Amino acid sequence: MMAIKAVVLSVIIAAIFTSQGFAQDAPDPRESPVAISQTAVDDTYMKVVYGQPLMRDRIIFGELVPFDEIWRTGANEATQIYFDTEVMIDGQRVESGMYSVFTIPGEEAWTIILNEELGQWGAFSYNPDADVLRVETEPRQTEDQWEPLNIDFEETSDGANLVLRWEDTRVELPISVN
């Protein structure tokens, strides 16, 4: 009986390792890979997950991403942000949890939106009634060019800025923690 259990266990282990090997060798069918940025400030953990497109010799803002229209803020699924504790954004309290991130890029101002509906592909089914937060911020032009879209956190004295960089544009969303 012990020999049979050992053989069955060996077959199961071999199947697991074999399937993992195939999964690792399989190409990702997406042109824009998934990217994750995270930080911990005091007792608050924050994470953003997004599809990371490349410029590929395209003009991004105003063309590929039109001005004054809702954007998923990345590629593929809508970008998602997670806070494990309550945070403050633009003087507004945001409960702990996960939110979709949408933006409305403009030449002079951007609107950054946190939305309760998760798992959306793009912004095709974006529902403004599920918005938790809308914040306006000013984009800054930089001397640097960012080929891939980059969204990450930069720690500040009272929390962190969520920073979006792509092409020659930089947009910040200040997040305060208690």
N, CA and C atoms as an extended XYZ file, in Angstrom:
534
Properties=species:S:1:pos:R:3:atomname:S:1:resname:S:1:resid:I:1 pbc="F F F"
N         0.831       -1.199        0.000 N   MET     1
C         0.000        0.000        0.000 CA  MET     1
C         0.872        1.258        0.000 C   MET     1
N         1.951        1.252        0.786 N   MET     2
C         2.854        2.400        0.838 CA  MET     2
C         3.519        2.622       -0.510 C   MET     2
N         3.832        1.527       -1.212 N   ALA     3
C         4.471        1.649       -2.522 CA  ALA     3
C         3.529        2.315       -3.517 C   ALA     3
N         2.253        1.967       -3.464 N   ILE     4
C         1.273        2.572       -4.372 CA  ILE     4
C         1.134        4.069       -4.084 C   ILE     4
N         1.087        4.441       -2.802 N   LYS     5
C         0.985        5.856       -2.434 CA  LYS     5
C         2.217        6.620       -2.917 C   LYS     5
N         3.387        5.999       -2.784 N   ALA     6
C         4.623        6.654       -3.226 CA  ALA     6
C         4.614        6.869       -4.732 C   ALA     6
N         4.127        5.875       -5.495 N   VAL     7
C         4.067        6.003       -6.950 CA  VAL     7
C         3.072        7.091       -7.338 C   VAL     7
N         1.901        7.096       -6.723 N   VAL     8
C         0.891        8.111       -7.021 CA  VAL     8
C         1.429        9.500       -6.702 C   VAL     8
N         2.081        9.665       -5.564 N   LEU     9
C         2.660       10.942       -5.177 CA  LEU     9
C         3.723       11.373       -6.183 C   LEU     9
N         4.552       10.442       -6.640 N   SER    10
C         5.592       10.756       -7.627 CA  SER    10
C         4.972       11.227       -8.936 C   SER    10
N         3.898       10.568       -9.372 N   VAL    11
C         3.228       10.958      -10.608 CA  VAL    11
C         2.629       12.361      -10.464 C   VAL    11
N         2.022       12.647       -9.336 N   ILE    12
C         1.428       13.970       -9.106 CA  ILE    12
C         2.511       15.046       -9.116 C   ILE    12
N         3.613       14.801       -8.425 N   ILE    13
C         4.711       15.779       -8.376 CA  ILE    13
C         5.282       15.997       -9.765 C   ILE    13
N         5.485       14.918      -10.526 N   ALA    14
C         6.011       15.042      -11.886 CA  ALA    14
C         5.054       15.858      -12.759 C   ALA    14
N         3.750       15.629      -12.611 N   ALA    15
C         2.759       16.362      -13.397 CA  ALA    15
C         2.786       17.848      -13.068 C   ALA    15
N         2.957       18.162      -11.811 N   ILE    16
C         3.010       19.571      -11.398 CA  ILE    16
C         4.218       20.246      -12.013 C   ILE    16
N         5.389       19.642      -11.886 N   PHE    17
C         6.605       20.254      -12.429 CA  PHE    17
C         6.563       20.330      -13.945 C   PHE    17
N         6.013       19.323      -14.599 N   THR    18
C         5.912       19.330      -16.057 CA  THR    18
C         4.990       20.446      -16.515 C   THR    18
N         3.843       20.593      -15.880 N   SER    19
C         2.904       21.646      -16.295 CA  SER    19
C         3.479       23.022      -16.018 C   SER    19
N         4.235       23.180      -14.940 N   GLN    20
C         4.858       24.469      -14.666 CA  GLN    20
C         5.898       24.795      -15.723 C   GLN    20
N         6.632       23.792      -16.155 N   GLY    21
C         7.641       24.006      -17.193 CA  GLY    21
C         7.008       24.484      -18.483 C   GLY    21
N         5.893       23.865      -18.891 N   PHE    22
C         5.216       24.298      -20.103 CA  PHE    22
C         4.677       25.703      -19.944 C   PHE    22
N         4.140       26.038      -18.792 N   ALA    23
C         3.589       27.375      -18.565 CA  ALA    23
C         4.682       28.430      -18.669 C   ALA    23
N         5.869       28.131      -18.187 N   GLN    24
C         6.955       29.097      -18.237 CA  GLN    24
C         7.457       29.289      -19.662 C   GLN    24
N         7.384       28.240      -20.495 N   ASP    25
C         7.875       28.334      -21.857 CA  ASP    25
C         6.868       28.971      -22.807 C   ASP    25
N         5.606       29.022      -22.419 N   ALA    26
C         4.568       29.545      -23.297 CA  ALA    26
C         4.738       31.054      -23.452 C   ALA    26
N         4.669       31.549      -24.685 N   PRO    27
C         4.808       32.996      -24.884 CA  PRO    27
C         3.580       33.732      -24.374 C   PRO    27
N         3.803       34.964      -23.889 N   ASP    28
C         2.692       35.811      -23.465 CA  ASP    28
C         2.077       36.414      -24.720 C   ASP    28
N         0.795       36.173      -24.980 N   PRO    29
C         0.193       36.666      -26.216 CA  PRO    29
C        -0.032       38.182      -26.225 C   PRO    29
N         0.193       38.836      -25.123 N   ARG    30
C        -0.046       40.272      -25.053 CA  ARG    30
C         1.191       41.036      -25.496 C   ARG    30
N         0.964       42.090      -26.256 N   GLU    31
C         2.077       42.953      -26.647 CA  GLU    31
C         2.522       43.822      -25.479 C   GLU    31
N         1.614       44.100      -24.560 N   SER    32
C         1.906       44.943      -23.402 CA  SER    32
C         1.899       44.071      -22.155 C   SER    32
N         3.068       43.843      -21.551 N   PRO    33
C         3.114       42.966      -20.383 CA  PRO    33
C         2.467       43.600      -19.157 C   PRO    33
N         2.136       42.756      -18.191 N   VAL    34
C         1.621       43.229      -16.913 CA  VAL    34
C         2.787       43.740      -16.085 C   VAL    34
N         2.628       44.896      -15.479 N   ALA    35
C         3.651       45.472      -14.602 CA  ALA    35
C         3.024       45.733      -13.235 C   ALA    35
N         3.844       45.609      -12.196 N   ILE    36
C         3.383       45.815      -10.827 CA  ILE    36
C         4.378       46.719      -10.109 C   ILE    36
N         3.869       47.724       -9.433 N   SER    37
C         4.680       48.573       -8.560 CA  SER    37
C         4.040       48.547       -7.185 C   SER    37
N         4.882       48.585       -6.170 N   GLN    38
C         4.348       48.537       -4.808 CA  GLN    38
C         5.263       49.306       -3.869 C   GLN    38
N         4.684       49.711       -2.741 N   THR    39
C         5.455       50.366       -1.699 CA  THR    39
C         4.738       50.166       -0.375 C   THR    39
N         5.469       50.371        0.690 N   ALA    40
C         4.891       50.370        2.035 CA  ALA    40
C         5.376       51.642        2.720 C   ALA    40
N         4.429       52.422        3.219 N   VAL    41
C         4.741       53.649        3.943 CA  VAL    41
C         4.096       53.520        5.306 C   VAL    41
N         4.923       53.571        6.353 N   ASP    42
C         4.456       53.300        7.713 CA  ASP    42
C         3.736       51.945        7.701 C   ASP    42
N         2.485       51.907        8.075 N   ASP    43
C         1.743       50.638        8.097 CA  ASP    43
C         0.842       50.464        6.881 C   ASP    43
N         1.040       51.272        5.853 N   THR    44
C         0.174       51.206        4.675 CA  THR    44
C         0.918       50.605        3.489 C   THR    44
N         0.330       49.551        2.927 N   TYR    45
C         0.869       48.900        1.736 CA  TYR    45
C         0.034       49.339        0.542 C   TYR    45
N         0.696       49.713       -0.548 N   MET    46
C         0.029       50.146       -1.775 CA  MET    46
C         0.617       49.385       -2.948 C   MET    46
N        -0.251       49.031       -3.901 N   LYS    47
C         0.205       48.311       -5.087 CA  LYS    47
C        -0.614       48.772       -6.282 C   LYS    47
N         0.042       48.908       -7.432 N   VAL    48
C        -0.645       49.225       -8.677 CA  VAL    48
C        -0.257       48.161       -9.702 C   VAL    48
N        -1.261       47.670      -10.439 N   VAL    49
C        -1.079       46.639      -11.461 CA  VAL    49
C        -1.639       47.194      -12.766 C   VAL    49
N        -0.816       47.149      -13.825 N   TYR    50
C        -1.240       47.774      -15.086 CA  TYR    50
C        -0.598       47.080      -16.284 C   TYR    50
N        -1.227       47.239      -17.438 N   GLY    51
C        -0.634       46.811      -18.697 CA  GLY    51
C         0.330       47.876      -19.154 C   GLY    51
N         1.560       47.465      -19.546 N   GLN    52
C         2.635       48.418      -19.824 CA  GLN    52
C         2.933       48.506      -21.332 C   GLN    52
N         2.217       49.382      -22.042 N   PRO    53
C         2.487       49.540      -23.474 CA  PRO    53
C         3.782       50.315      -23.726 C   PRO    53
N         4.273       50.191      -24.944 N   LEU    54
C         5.465       50.926      -25.385 CA  LEU    54
C         5.053       52.026      -26.353 C   LEU    54
N         5.900       53.057      -26.485 N   MET    55
C         5.622       54.135      -27.429 CA  MET    55
C         5.670       53.624      -28.868 C   MET    55
N         6.676       52.839      -29.204 N   ARG    56
C         6.849       52.283      -30.563 CA  ARG    56
C         6.747       53.358      -31.648 C   ARG    56
N         7.482       54.439      -31.464 N   ASP    57
C         7.533       55.534      -32.441 CA  ASP    57
C         6.176       56.185      -32.711 C   ASP    57
N         5.284       56.126      -31.733 N   ARG    58
C         3.978       56.753      -31.874 CA  ARG    58
C         3.920       58.011      -31.015 C   ARG    58
N         3.079       58.939      -31.385 N   ILE    59
C         2.776       60.085      -30.527 CA  ILE    59
C         1.683       59.598      -29.592 C   ILE    59
N         1.930       59.710      -28.289 N   ILE    60
C         1.015       59.101      -27.318 CA  ILE    60
C        -0.133       60.031      -26.973 C   ILE    60
N         0.168       61.082      -26.231 N   PHE    61
C        -0.900       61.936      -25.715 CA  PHE    61
C        -1.369       62.933      -26.763 C   PHE    61
N        -2.671       62.891      -27.005 N   GLY    62
C        -3.276       63.722      -28.032 CA  GLY    62
C        -3.539       62.939      -29.312 C   GLY    62
N        -2.901       61.765      -29.471 N   GLU    63
C        -3.143       60.930      -30.652 CA  GLU    63
C        -3.544       59.516      -30.249 C   GLU    63
N        -2.562       58.667      -29.865 N   LEU    64
C        -2.900       57.297      -29.450 CA  LEU    64
C        -3.873       57.336      -28.266 C   LEU    64
N        -3.569       58.180      -27.296 N   VAL    65
C        -4.458       58.424      -26.155 CA  VAL    65
C        -5.038       59.827      -26.352 C   VAL    65
N        -6.262       59.911      -26.847 N   PRO    66
C        -6.845       61.235      -27.145 CA  PRO    66
C        -7.017       62.090      -25.887 C   PRO    66
N        -6.873       63.384      -26.065 N   PHE    67
C        -7.149       64.307      -24.971 CA  PHE    67
C        -8.647       64.335      -24.693 C   PHE    67
N        -8.975       64.554      -23.431 N   ASP    68
C       -10.343       64.780      -22.970 CA  ASP    68
C       -11.275       63.587      -23.166 C   ASP    68
N       -10.703       62.370      -23.205 N   GLU    69
C       -11.499       61.143      -23.269 CA  GLU    69
C       -11.034       60.188      -22.181 C   GLU    69
N       -11.947       59.360      -21.696 N   ILE    70
C       -11.619       58.397      -20.638 CA  ILE    70
C       -10.595       57.396      -21.165 C   ILE    70
N        -9.594       57.081      -20.336 N   TRP    71
C        -8.523       56.150      -20.708 CA  TRP    71
C        -8.333       55.149      -19.577 C   TRP    71
N        -8.093       53.914      -19.901 N   ARG    72
C        -7.881       52.845      -18.915 CA  ARG    72
C        -6.567       53.013      -18.153 C   ARG    72
N        -5.733       53.956      -18.563 N   THR    73
C        -4.453       54.254      -17.925 CA  THR    73
C        -3.500       53.072      -18.034 C   THR    73
N        -3.318       52.615      -19.244 N   GLY    74
C        -2.436       51.499      -19.536 CA  GLY    74
C        -2.994       50.728      -20.707 C   GLY    74
N        -2.680       49.445      -20.753 N   ALA    75
C        -3.155       48.573      -21.831 CA  ALA    75
C        -3.924       47.408      -21.215 C   ALA    75
N        -4.665       46.723      -22.059 N   ASN    76
C        -5.402       45.518      -21.649 CA  ASN    76
C        -6.475       45.864      -20.616 C   ASN    76
N        -6.485       45.163      -19.472 N   GLU    77
C        -7.467       45.457      -18.427 CA  GLU    77
C        -7.213       46.847      -17.859 C   GLU    77
N        -8.249       47.414      -17.262 N   ALA    78
C        -8.083       48.705      -16.594 CA  ALA    78
C        -7.062       48.553      -15.465 C   ALA    78
N        -6.236       49.564      -15.288 N   THR    79
C        -5.257       49.585      -14.204 CA  THR    79
C        -5.977       49.466      -12.869 C   THR    79
N        -5.342       48.766      -11.915 N   GLN    80
C        -5.928       48.623      -10.584 CA  GLN    80
C        -4.932       49.079       -9.526 C   GLN    80
N        -5.462       49.716       -8.480 N   ILE    81
C        -4.642       50.137       -7.351 CA  ILE    81
C        -5.247       49.566       -6.081 C   ILE    81
N        -4.368       49.207       -5.139 N   TYR    82
C        -4.796       48.589       -3.886 CA  TYR    82
C        -4.161       49.332       -2.711 C   TYR    82
N        -4.961       49.585       -1.683 N   PHE    83
C        -4.491       50.149       -0.413 CA  PHE    83
C        -4.944       49.209        0.691 C   PHE    83
N        -4.042       48.838        1.599 N   ASP    84
C        -4.475       47.925        2.674 CA  ASP    84
C        -4.975       48.668        3.905 C   ASP    84
N        -4.878       49.992        3.906 N   THR    85
C        -5.472       50.818        4.954 CA  THR    85
C        -6.132       52.028        4.289 C   THR    85
N        -6.896       52.750        5.042 N   GLU    86
C        -7.495       53.983        4.540 CA  GLU    86
C        -6.391       54.983        4.204 C   GLU    86
N        -6.568       55.738        3.107 N   VAL    87
C        -5.630       56.785        2.715 CA  VAL    87
C        -6.414       58.064        2.439 C   VAL    87
N        -5.692       59.158        2.292 N   MET    88
C        -6.301       60.436        1.918 CA  MET    88
C        -5.716       60.862        0.575 C   MET    88
N        -6.609       61.238       -0.334 N   ILE    89
C        -6.190       61.728       -1.644 CA  ILE    89
C        -6.937       63.021       -1.898 C   ILE    89
N        -6.195       64.098       -2.075 N   ASP    90
C        -6.789       65.405       -2.335 CA  ASP    90
C        -7.807       65.778       -1.255 C   ASP    90
N        -7.465       65.458        0.001 N   GLY    91
C        -8.341       65.783        1.120 CA  GLY    91
C        -9.556       64.882        1.251 C   GLY    91
N        -9.646       63.859        0.420 N   GLN    92
C       -10.782       62.944        0.454 CA  GLN    92
C       -10.337       61.584        0.996 C   GLN    92
N       -11.144       61.028        1.851 N   ARG    93
C       -10.857       59.732        2.460 CA  ARG    93
C       -11.175       58.623        1.456 C   ARG    93
N       -10.219       57.687        1.286 N   VAL    94
C       -10.413       56.533        0.414 CA  VAL    94
C       -10.250       55.290        1.281 C   VAL    94
N       -11.290       54.478        1.352 N   GLU    95
C       -11.268       53.257        2.164 CA  GLU    95
C       -10.225       52.277        1.639 C   GLU    95
N        -9.749       51.399        2.499 N   SER    96
C        -8.848       50.343        2.043 CA  SER    96
C        -9.588       49.494        1.020 C   SER    96
N        -8.852       48.945        0.082 N   GLY    97
C        -9.459       48.104       -0.944 CA  GLY    97
C        -8.785       48.288       -2.279 C   GLY    97
N        -9.396       47.685       -3.303 N   MET    98
C        -8.866       47.747       -4.653 CA  MET    98
C        -9.827       48.538       -5.530 C   MET    98
N        -9.240       49.345       -6.416 N   TYR    99
C       -10.009       50.214       -7.295 CA  TYR    99
C        -9.424       50.173       -8.703 C   TYR    99
N       -10.280       50.358       -9.703 N   SER   100
C        -9.807       50.582      -11.064 CA  SER   100
C        -9.358       52.030      -11.161 C   SER   100
N        -8.332       52.262      -11.968 N   VAL   101
C        -7.808       53.614      -12.169 CA  VAL   101
C        -8.064       54.012      -13.622 C   VAL   101
N        -8.772       55.098      -13.785 N   PHE   102
C        -8.990       55.677      -15.108 CA  PHE   102
C        -8.459       57.100      -15.072 C   PHE   102
N        -8.116       57.612      -16.237 N   THR   103
C        -7.703       59.007      -16.331 CA  THR   103
C        -8.382       59.636      -17.534 C   THR   103
N        -8.475       60.957      -17.476 N   ILE   104
C        -8.892       61.748      -18.625 CA  ILE   104
C        -7.742       62.725      -18.872 C   ILE   104
N        -6.822       62.353      -19.768 N   PRO   105
C        -5.688       63.236      -20.044 CA  PRO   105
C        -6.139       64.485      -20.790 C   PRO   105
N        -5.544       65.598      -20.438 N   GLY   106
C        -5.797       66.853      -21.138 CA  GLY   106
C        -4.482       67.569      -21.365 C   GLY   106
N        -4.498       68.554      -22.220 N   GLU   107
C        -3.265       69.308      -22.478 CA  GLU   107
C        -2.831       70.088      -21.239 C   GLU   107
N        -3.785       70.662      -20.516 N   GLU   108
C        -3.465       71.501      -19.361 CA  GLU   108
C        -3.722       70.814      -18.022 C   GLU   108
N        -4.656       69.858      -17.989 N   ALA   109
C        -5.003       69.184      -16.736 CA  ALA   109
C        -5.423       67.745      -17.027 C   ALA   109
N        -5.187       66.884      -16.054 N   TRP   110
C        -5.630       65.493      -16.112 CA  TRP   110
C        -6.612       65.260      -14.978 C   TRP   110
N        -7.593       64.423      -15.224 N   THR   111
C        -8.473       63.950      -14.171 CA  THR   111
C        -8.095       62.508      -13.886 C   THR   111
N        -7.813       62.219      -12.622 N   ILE   112
C        -7.501       60.855      -12.195 CA  ILE   112
C        -8.711       60.338      -11.435 C   ILE   112
N        -9.139       59.137      -11.780 N   ILE   113
C       -10.384       58.566      -11.256 CA  ILE   113
C       -10.118       57.226      -10.598 C   ILE   113
N       -10.647       57.028       -9.391 N   LEU   114
C       -10.695       55.704       -8.769 CA  LEU   114
C       -12.135       55.237       -8.865 C   LEU   114
N       -12.318       53.996       -9.319 N   ASN   115
C       -13.636       53.461       -9.624 CA  ASN   115
C       -13.781       52.102       -8.956 C   ASN   115
N       -14.965       51.818       -8.416 N   GLU   116
C       -15.208       50.571       -7.668 CA  GLU   116
C       -15.320       49.322       -8.537 C   GLU   116
N       -15.613       49.464       -9.819 N   GLU   117
C       -15.827       48.289      -10.662 CA  GLU   117
C       -14.491       47.724      -11.136 C   GLU   117
N       -14.233       46.471      -10.766 N   LEU   118
C       -12.976       45.812      -11.093 CA  LEU   118
C       -13.158       44.874      -12.273 C   LEU   118
N       -12.029       44.438      -12.855 N   GLY   119
C       -12.050       43.428      -13.899 CA  GLY   119
C       -12.534       43.933      -15.245 C   GLY   119
N       -12.428       45.217      -15.485 N   GLN   120
C       -12.899       45.771      -16.754 CA  GLN   120
C       -11.815       45.663      -17.820 C   GLN   120
N       -12.198       45.344      -19.034 N   TRP   121
C       -11.260       45.359      -20.152 CA  TRP   121
C       -11.313       46.759      -20.757 C   TRP   121
N       -10.200       47.442      -20.699 N   GLY   122
C       -10.164       48.801      -21.219 CA  GLY   122
C       -11.112       49.702      -20.459 C   GLY   122
N       -11.667       50.668      -21.179 N   ALA   123
C       -12.635       51.586      -20.579 CA  ALA   123
C       -13.980       51.471      -21.293 C   ALA   123
N       -14.177       50.349      -21.968 N   PHE   124
C       -15.376       50.184      -22.791 CA  PHE   124
C       -16.655       50.158      -21.965 C   PHE   124
N       -16.588       49.624      -20.740 N   SER   125
C       -17.789       49.571      -19.905 CA  SER   125
C       -17.642       50.460      -18.668 C   SER   125
N       -16.788       51.478      -18.771 N   TYR   126
C       -16.583       52.407      -17.663 CA  TYR   126
C       -17.916       53.012      -17.234 C   TYR   126
N       -18.174       52.983      -15.922 N   ASN   127
C       -19.415       53.499      -15.362 CA  ASN   127
C       -19.081       54.622      -14.384 C   ASN   127
N       -19.321       55.877      -14.733 N   PRO   128
C       -18.988       56.982      -13.828 CA  PRO   128
C       -19.767       56.948      -12.514 C   PRO   128
N       -20.886       56.237      -12.479 N   ASP   129
C       -21.651       56.128      -11.229 CA  ASP   129
C       -20.888       55.328      -10.172 C   ASP   129
N       -19.885       54.558      -10.587 N   ALA   130
C       -19.084       53.766       -9.644 CA  ALA   130
C       -17.802       54.491       -9.224 C   ALA   130
N       -17.654       55.762       -9.615 N   ASP   131
C       -16.467       56.530       -9.219 CA  ASP   131
C       -16.467       56.761       -7.712 C   ASP   131
N       -15.321       56.556       -7.109 N   VAL   132
C       -15.115       56.812       -5.689 CA  VAL   132
C       -14.423       58.155       -5.504 C   VAL   132
N       -13.606       58.529       -6.493 N   LEU   133
C       -12.780       59.722       -6.369 CA  LEU   133
C       -12.451       60.261       -7.751 C   LEU   133
N       -12.477       61.583       -7.871 N   ARG   134
C       -11.991       62.274       -9.071 CA  ARG   134
C       -11.103       63.406       -8.602 C   ARG   134
N        -9.888       63.458       -9.138 N   VAL   135
C        -8.918       64.479       -8.747 CA  VAL   135
C        -8.312       65.082      -10.004 C   VAL   135
N        -8.207       66.400      -10.040 N   GLU   136
C        -7.523       67.058      -11.150 CA  GLU   136
C        -6.079       67.336      -10.756 C   GLU   136
N        -5.191       67.135      -11.713 N   THR   137
C        -3.777       67.402      -11.501 CA  THR   137
C        -3.186       67.927      -12.806 C   THR   137
N        -2.055       68.605      -12.690 N   GLU   138
C        -1.415       69.167      -13.877 CA  GLU   138
C        -0.314       68.236      -14.368 C   GLU   138
N        -0.300       67.939      -15.663 N   PRO   139
C         0.808       67.144      -16.207 CA  PRO   139
C         2.045       68.033      -16.338 C   PRO   139
N         3.205       67.409      -16.248 N   ARG   140
C         4.457       68.151      -16.463 CA  ARG   140
C         5.206       67.520      -17.621 C   ARG   140
N         5.765       68.359      -18.449 N   GLN   141
C         6.620       67.879      -19.529 CA  GLN   141
C         8.029       67.688      -18.961 C   GLN   141
N         8.687       66.613      -19.348 N   THR   142
C        10.034       66.329      -18.860 CA  THR   142
C        11.006       66.300      -20.039 C   THR   142
N        12.274       66.400      -19.722 N   GLU   143
C        13.291       66.243      -20.761 CA  GLU   143
C        13.482       64.771      -21.094 C   GLU   143
N        13.144       63.898      -20.144 N   ASP   144
C        13.286       62.455      -20.355 CA  ASP   144
C        12.158       61.942      -21.224 C   ASP   144
N        12.448       60.912      -22.000 N   GLN   145
C        11.451       60.189      -22.782 CA  GLN   145
C        11.285       58.817      -22.156 C   GLN   145
N        10.075       58.418      -21.903 N   TRP   146
C         9.780       57.108      -21.322 CA  TRP   146
C         9.174       56.242      -22.408 C   TRP   146
N         9.919       55.276      -22.914 N   GLU   147
C         9.425       54.368      -23.956 CA  GLU   147
C         8.276       53.507      -23.428 C   GLU   147
N         8.471       52.820      -22.287 N   PRO   148
C         7.313       52.094      -21.739 CA  PRO   148
C         6.540       53.005      -20.788 C   PRO   148
N         5.233       52.805      -20.727 N   LEU   149
C         4.449       53.448      -19.678 CA  LEU   149
C         4.988       52.961      -18.346 C   LEU   149
N         5.208       53.870      -17.431 N   ASN   150
C         5.732       53.514      -16.113 CA  ASN   150
C         4.837       54.147      -15.062 C   ASN   150
N         4.294       53.323      -14.173 N   ILE   151
C         3.502       53.812      -13.044 CA  ILE   151
C         4.142       53.250      -11.786 C   ILE   151
N         4.565       54.126      -10.899 N   ASP   152
C         5.174       53.653       -9.654 CA  ASP   152
C         4.929       54.646       -8.531 C   ASP   152
N         5.513       54.358       -7.392 N   PHE   153
C         5.327       55.182       -6.202 CA  PHE   153
C         6.641       55.860       -5.839 C   PHE   153
N         6.562       57.123       -5.421 N   GLU   154
C         7.696       57.838       -4.858 CA  GLU   154
C         7.286       58.285       -3.465 C   GLU   154
N         8.041       57.847       -2.467 N   GLU   155
C         7.685       58.202       -1.086 CA  GLU   155
C         7.847       59.690       -0.840 C   GLU   155
N         6.948       60.234       -0.002 N   THR   156
C         6.973       61.631        0.396 CA  THR   156
C         6.975       61.683        1.921 C   THR   156
N         7.010       62.888        2.483 N   SER   157
C         7.055       63.015        3.938 CA  SER   157
C         5.777       62.518        4.607 C   SER   157
N         4.629       62.537        3.912 N   ASP   158
C         3.374       62.098        4.536 CA  ASP   158
C         2.698       60.946        3.805 C   ASP   158
N         3.420       60.283        2.899 N   GLY   159
C         2.839       59.164        2.163 CA  GLY   159
C         3.643       58.839        0.929 C   GLY   159
N         2.987       58.913       -0.222 N   ALA   160
C         3.646       58.619       -1.492 CA  ALA   160
C         2.897       59.303       -2.619 C   ALA   160
N         3.617       59.581       -3.682 N   ASN   161
C         2.975       60.028       -4.911 CA  ASN   161
C         2.867       58.835       -5.839 C   ASN   161
N         1.705       58.632       -6.417 N   LEU   162
C         1.572       57.699       -7.522 CA  LEU   162
C         2.020       58.489       -8.740 C   LEU   162
N         3.039       58.003       -9.441 N   VAL   163
C         3.637       58.755      -10.538 CA  VAL   163
C         3.485       57.970      -11.838 C   VAL   163
N         2.899       58.625      -12.832 N   LEU   164
C         2.755       58.066      -14.165 CA  LEU   164
C         3.725       58.798      -15.081 C   LEU   164
N         4.523       58.018      -15.841 N   ARG   165
C         5.455       58.603      -16.812 CA  ARG   165
C         5.295       57.855      -18.134 C   ARG   165
N         5.138       58.625      -19.203 N   TRP   166
C         5.124       58.033      -20.535 CA  TRP   166
C         5.386       59.132      -21.531 C   TRP   166
N         6.107       58.792      -22.592 N   GLU   167
C         6.522       59.764      -23.581 CA  GLU   167
C         7.351       60.797      -22.820 C   GLU   167
N         7.000       62.061      -22.864 N   ASP   168
C         7.724       63.078      -22.093 CA  ASP   168
C         6.816       63.701      -21.038 C   ASP   168
N         5.828       62.941      -20.579 N   THR   169
C         4.819       63.455      -19.644 CA  THR   169
C         4.946       62.769      -18.291 C   THR   169
N         4.788       63.551      -17.252 N   ARG   170
C         4.811       63.057      -15.873 CA  ARG   170
C         3.559       63.599      -15.167 C   ARG   170
N         2.816       62.689      -14.515 N   VAL   171
C         1.613       63.055      -13.771 CA  VAL   171
C         1.726       62.448      -12.388 C   VAL   171
N         1.403       63.237      -11.340 N   GLU   172
C         1.508       62.762       -9.953 CA  GLU   172
C         0.161       62.831       -9.251 C   GLU   172
N        -0.072       61.823       -8.399 N   LEU   173
C        -1.241       61.817       -7.529 CA  LEU   173
C        -0.747       61.641       -6.096 C   LEU   173
N        -0.778       62.704       -5.269 N   PRO   174
C        -0.333       62.585       -3.876 CA  PRO   174
C        -1.292       61.741       -3.048 C   PRO   174
N        -0.729       60.794       -2.294 N   ILE   175
C        -1.488       59.905       -1.419 CA  ILE   175
C        -0.924       60.071       -0.008 C   ILE   175
N        -1.776       60.457        0.945 N   SER   176
C        -1.343       60.636        2.334 CA  SER   176
C        -1.793       59.437        3.155 C   SER   176
N        -0.942       59.020        4.066 N   VAL   177
C        -1.286       57.933        4.989 CA  VAL   177
C        -1.335       58.495        6.400 C   VAL   177
N        -2.103       57.860        7.266 N   ASN   178
C        -2.214       58.335        8.661 CA  ASN   178
C        -0.980       57.955        9.435 C   ASN   178
